[in-house]
Amino acid sequence: MRAAWVLLPALAALSAYYVYLPLPGAVSDPWKLMLLDATFRAVQQTCHLIHYLRLSHHLIVLNYLICTFDKLKDVSSEDVKITDAVFDGVEVRVFEPPAKGDESLKRSVVYIHGGGWALASARTSLYNNLCRIMAESLNAVVVSVEYRLVPEVCFPEQYHDALRATKHFLQPDVLAEYSVDPSRIAVSGDSAGGNLAAAVCQQLSKEEDLTVRPKLQALIYPVLQAFDFNTPSYQQNMNMPVLPRYVMINYWIDYFNGNYDLAHELLINNHTALNVGRALSFRARLNWTSLLPASFKKSYKPVVQTTGTAAIVEQLPALLDVRAVPLLADDVTLARQPRTYVLTCENDVLRDDGAMYAKRLEHAGVPVTLDHFHDCFHGCMIFTVWPTDFSAGVHTRNSYIKWLDENL
């Protein structure tokens, strides 16, 4: 009995030590965020142990656990018709609001989910809930793309899946089947889905034979570059839930089917050092000292290596492929992009990716709305259902849908 009195406080202290993280004072729901992050870290560490023991790939196990937990949530709706379909070989989930007698055609959103190109699904309740609310609030047809994931496939297959599904939907006969107005279509996505949405829009803008093009693109805390892992937001939020810097770097390595041994060299920007000739032509396109506002730059300094490792770009050529890193696109391509919405969060390593893209689009003459949230964190918009319900999720979702409603 006496041992139990000693053991219980010790376990409580260890649990508190594991859960607690120093967070900025402005972060929304800090203790709930700590618990979410601690849960995710514990699950990730378990999955890495399974991977180390060679029982299964850690991402397969992690996605299985996410989807198993997800089944506990009910997001059914009597008002929205939800059907699964296949668009040019790519699975999609289509959300159709009830027909109204006073209109013939609806607006539409092609939505591409996040998850580091490796996790989640168009069928999970988190994304079902988001897409259902979008369909109801906007009275729009929402097409959620179920692209294939790492490790089953790596770049560029996720990009090809998203592009094929979107181009199929943009065909006039398919739009007519779903009663969609061809002049009122948006392409959107969050995180890695925002990456795919931006890349898809760039490619669509180059295809001269398309008869229907997106009116808008809406990017939610998108990941847009792997050139510089020491932007101010990467430095400021390197240990921030739910996406620490090292986790984002590992997602990139997985996406490119690379080796984790490269993680440290990527972290210190050895892959884009001044002696890496292939990277030099892109440097001006990601000069955050001129693209970011002073409130983002603060007192952070650029990390530019004089001598790096050119072999990294040889091993992972996708690091400089605009289909994977849309922020590297040239000004001519950017000038062709549709009206754009970019949502960023202060407490997110990807904050500056979105802000730099918004500024480059603005310089190219594209109408842009940069919607920045000072108290929010990466991934928050999908966390609106108990037990992972955050006020930050509701605020960002409402702002995003409001912009779509006013512009689409």
Salt bridges, closest charged atoms under 4 A:
ASP37 OD2 - ARG41 NE 2.80
ASP84 OD1 - ARG93 NE 2.74
ASP84 OD2 - ARG123 NE 3.81
ASP88 OD2 - ARG164 NE 3.94
GLU91 OE1 - ARG123 NH2 2.67
GLU136 OE1 - ARG132 NH1 3.38
GLU146 OE2 - ARG123 NH1 3.11
GLU157 OE1 - ARG148 NH2 3.16
ASP161 OD2 - ARG148 NE 2.90
ASP161 OD1 - ARG164 NH2 3.12
GLU207 OE1 - LYS167 NZ 2.71
GLU314 OE2 - ARG278 NH1 3.72
ASP321 OD2 - ARG323 NH2 2.79
ASP331 OD1 - ARG360 NH2 2.83
GLU346 OE2 - LYS298 NZ 3.24
GLU346 OE2 - ARG351 NH1 2.87
GLU346 OE1 - HIS372 NE2 2.87
ASP348 OD2 - HIS378 ND1 2.99
ASP352 OD1 - ARG351 NE 2.73
GLU362 OE2 - LYS359 NZ 3.08
ASP389 OD1 - LYS32 NZ 3.69
ASP405 OD1 - ARG107 NH2 2.40
GLU406 OE2 - LYS402 NZ 2.75
